[in-house]
Amino acid sequence: SKLKAKFEALQRTQRHLLGEDLGPLSVKELQQLEKQLECSLSQAGQRKTQLMMEQVEELRRKERQLGEINRQLKHKLDAEGGSSNNYRAMQQITWAAGTVVDESAAAYHMHQHQNQNQNQPNHSGAMDCEPTPA
């Protein structure tokens, strides 16, 4: 019976928190409920802020790591007889290569599609010859 009473009290509290069955509550109970809701909202906001700050810190860590990798790659490129002009040229080649690959892939697929259409019989249902007289 104690467990059942506890369960009913929890259900009643849940309904109150959801804004249901508030009519029988006194002004003092409503004020307590309001204070409880404000506290819960504040805790949720604090938790959200904490998670966002953790994400920002993780992104900053990744940024520092990528910056260090970038510095190492620049140093390696310079050490291999390159200058900043070679670095810029490598950037342009990399960008252009990505564009060329995309265009080449599109042309290849278009060519393949045309070849398949030429090699396959006509399945449209139309006859290629004149009908014979009956």
Buried (B, 14 or more C-beta within 10 A) or exposed (E): EEEEEEEEEEEEEEEBEEEEEEEEEEEEEEEEBEEEEEEEEEEEEEEEEEEEEEEEEEEEEEEEEEEEEEEEEEEEBEEEEBEEEEBEEEEEEEEEEEEEEEEEEEEEEEEEEEEEEEEEEEEEEEEEEEEEEE
